[in-house]
Amino acid sequence: MIPESAGGCKKVVAPSPVAFADHYPLPQALTGDGIHQVVNAFAEAARRPCEAGFRVIEIHAAHGYLIHEFLSPLNNSRSDLYGGSFENRIRMLRAVVGAIRRVWPERAPLFVRISATDWVDRGWDIQQSVGLARQLKPLGADLIDCFSGGNVPKIPAAPPGLRLLPIHCPHSALPQARCRAPTRGSGRNQWRQIQRVSSGLQASVTYHHRSFNSGDPALQNEVGHF
């Protein structure tokens, strides 16, 4: 983290004044007006790619960024309408989805990326993710993009034993099954793993992108047989 004296962020905000780690700045808790400004900023941000001709956008509510902090009890100790209960902690994301849907074309897909679990006790978890997906679908979210982690220092995206598996696909399976919400699985997946994920209905969509930068001459043949 770049310190403020070296040109780093001068005003860091969060749901509560909880620093990510010892060497990170202490954020200021957003006021109610500040939250409304953030929601409106998301809507304005969605308007620009629409005018530029984009046809799919995704809300990043994962990996310890602002919306994820509102979702997680680890970061959110507010006592107002945006903290405490599950319904209160998801209120900001619900508002963001609603605000974006008012400016984003009805037929254009809107994805929401979440960290399905914080990987620690008393944090955000898969059951809360299922409840969230259940509420986002009727608001206009077309797909829940399932990642994990990023909200606690030194907690990896997946425990070591899961790193060689399609790590986020089990997280995408539960919201899909219980909410009938399309989901995306991801995470260091190989083509044969992706095939198993798709055929096993663990995800509606899988992304595979980093391998295309590897220069692997066999990749085209592997994709061709997928």
C-alpha positions in Angstrom: 0.0 0.0 0.0 1.4 3.4 -1.0 1.4 5.8 1.9 -0.4 9.1 1.6 3.0 10.9 1.9 4.1 9.2 -1.2 1.0 10.0 -3.2 -1.3 7.2 -2.1 -5.0 7.6 -1.4 -5.8 10.6 0.8 -9.4 9.6 1.6 -10.2 5.9 2.0 -13.8 5.0 2.8 -15.4 1.8 4.0 -18.6 0.7 5.8 -16.7 1.0 9.1 -13.3 2.3 10.3 -11.6 -1.0 10.0 -8.2 -1.2 8.3 -7.5 -4.1 6.0 -4.1 -4.7 7.7 -1.7 -3.0 10.0 0.1 -1.2 7.2 -3.1 -0.1 5.4 -4.8 3.3 6.1 -7.6 3.6 8.5 -10.7 4.3 6.4 -13.5 6.7 7.2 -17.0 5.2 7.6 -19.3 6.3 4.8 -22.2 8.5 5.8 -25.7 7.8 4.5 -25.2 10.6 2.0 -21.9 9.1 1.0 -23.5 5.7 0.3 -26.1 7.3 -1.9 -23.3 9.1 -3.8 -21.5 5.7 -4.3 -24.8 4.1 -5.6 -25.3 7.0 -8.0 -21.7 6.8 -9.2 -22.2 3.1 -10.1 -25.2 4.1 -12.1 -23.3 6.8 -14.0 -20.4 4.3 -14.5 -22.8 1.9 -16.1 -24.3 4.6 -18.4 -20.9 5.3 -20.0 -20.2 1.8 -21.4 -23.8 1.6 -22.6 -23.3 4.7 -24.6 -20.0 3.3 -25.9 -21.7 0.2 -27.2 -20.9 -2.4 -24.6 -23.6 -5.1 -24.1 -22.5 -6.8 -20.9 -21.2 -5.3 -17.7 -20.3 -6.7 -14.3 -20.6 -5.2 -10.8 -17.5 -6.1 -8.8 -18.7 -6.9 -5.3 -15.9 -9.3 -4.4 -12.3 -9.5 -3.3 -12.5 -7.1 -0.4 -13.6 -4.1 -2.4 -16.1 -1.7 -1.0 -19.3 -3.6 -1.7 -17.8 -6.8 -0.4 -16.9 -4.9 2.8 -20.5 -3.9 3.3 -21.6 -7.6 2.8 -19.1 -9.1 5.3 -19.6 -8.9 9.1 -15.8 -8.8 9.3 -15.7 -5.3 7.9 -19.2 -4.0 8.6 -20.0 -3.0 12.2 -22.5 -0.3 11.4 -25.6 0.1 13.5 -27.8 1.8 10.8 -29.7 0.5 7.9 -26.6 -0.7 6.2 -25.1 -2.9 9.0 -25.9 -5.6 11.4 -28.4 -8.0 9.9 -28.0 -9.8 6.6 -30.8 -7.7 5.1 -29.0 -4.5 6.1 -25.6 -5.6 4.9 -26.8 -6.5 1.4 -28.8 -3.2 1.2 -26.1 -1.3 -0.6 -25.5 -3.9 -3.3 -29.3 -4.2 -3.8 -29.4 -0.4 -4.3 -26.5 -0.6 -6.8 -28.1 -3.3 -8.9 -31.4 -1.4 -8.9 -29.7 1.9 -9.9 -27.8 0.3 -12.7 -30.8 -1.5 -14.0 -32.6 1.8 -14.4 -29.9 3.0 -16.9 -28.8 -0.3 -18.4 -30.8 -1.8 -21.2 -33.3 -4.5 -20.1 -32.0 -7.0 -22.7 -28.3 -6.4 -21.9 -26.9 -8.8 -19.3 -25.8 -7.6 -15.9 -23.4 -9.8 -14.0 -22.5 -9.5 -10.3 -19.2 -10.8 -9.1 -19.1 -11.9 -5.4 -16.7 -13.7 -3.1 -18.9 -16.6 -2.1 -16.9 -17.1 1.1 -14.3 -15.2 3.2 -12.9 -18.6 4.3 -13.0 -17.6 7.9 -15.5 -18.1 10.8 -18.0 -15.3 11.3 -17.3 -13.9 7.9 -19.3 -13.9 4.7 -20.1 -17.5 3.6 -21.8 -19.6 1.0 -25.2 -19.7 2.7 -25.3 -15.9 2.7 -24.2 -15.9 -0.9 -27.2 -18.2 -1.7 -29.5 -15.7 0.1 -28.0 -12.8 -1.8 -28.4 -14.5 -5.2 -32.0 -15.2 -4.3 -32.6 -11.5 -3.9 -30.5 -10.2 -6.8 -32.1 -12.2 -9.5 -35.5 -10.4 -9.3 -33.7 -7.1 -9.2 -32.3 -7.7 -12.6 -29.0 -9.5 -12.0 -28.6 -12.1 -14.8 -25.6 -14.0 -13.6 -23.8 -14.5 -10.2 -20.0 -14.6 -10.9 -18.6 -16.7 -8.0 -15.1 -16.2 -6.7 -13.9 -16.3 -3.1 -11.6 -14.7 -0.6 -9.7 -11.4 -0.9 -11.2 -9.8 2.2 -8.8 -11.1 4.9 -5.0 -10.7 4.9 -3.0 -13.8 4.3 -6.2 -15.8 3.4 -5.7 -17.3 -0.1 -8.4 -17.5 -2.7 -8.7 -21.2 -1.8 -7.2 -23.5 0.8 -4.0 -25.2 -0.5 -5.8 -28.5 -1.0 -8.2 -26.9 -3.5 -5.8 -24.9 -5.6 -5.5 -27.6 -8.3 -9.2 -27.9 -8.6 -11.7 -25.7 -10.4 -11.8 -23.9 -7.0 -14.8 -21.6 -7.3 -17.2 -24.0 -9.2 -18.6 -25.6 -6.0 -19.5 -22.1 -4.9 -21.3 -21.4 -8.1 -23.2 -24.7 -7.9 -25.1 -23.9 -4.7 -26.6 -20.6 -5.8 -27.5 -22.1 -9.1 -29.3 -25.1 -7.6 -31.1 -23.3 -4.8 -32.0 -20.1 -6.5 -32.2 -21.1 -10.2 -29.8 -18.2 -10.8 -27.3 -18.6 -13.6 -23.7 -18.7 -12.2 -20.2 -18.6 -13.4 -17.4 -20.7 -12.1 -13.7 -19.9 -12.3 -10.2 -20.4 -10.9 -7.1 -21.9 -12.5 -9.3 -24.4 -14.4 -7.9 -26.6 -17.2 -10.1 -27.5 -20.2 -10.9 -31.0 -19.0 -11.9 -29.6 -15.6 -14.1 -27.1 -17.3 -15.8 -29.9 -19.3 -16.5 -31.7 -16.0 -17.8 -28.6 -14.4 -20.2 -27.8 -17.3 -21.4 -31.4 -17.7 -21.9 -31.7 -13.9 -24.0 -28.5 -13.9 -21.7 -26.8 -11.3 -21.9 -23.6 -13.3 -23.9 -22.1 -16.2 -20.8 -20.3 -17.6 -17.0 -20.8 -17.2 -14.3 -18.3 -18.1 -10.9 -19.3 -19.4 -8.5 -16.6 -20.4 -5.0 -16.7 -18.9 -4.0 -19.8 -20.9 -4.4 -17.9 -24.1 -1.4 -15.8 -23.1 0.8 -18.9 -22.5 1.9 -19.5 -26.1 0.9 -23.2 -25.7 0.8 -24.6 -29.3 -1.4 -27.4 -28.1 -4.1 -25.1 -26.7 -6.0 -24.7 -30.0 -6.3 -28.5 -30.5 -7.4 -28.9 -26.9 -10.1 -26.2 -27.3 -11.2 -27.7 -30.6 -12.0 -31.0 -28.8 -13.8 -29.4 -25.9 
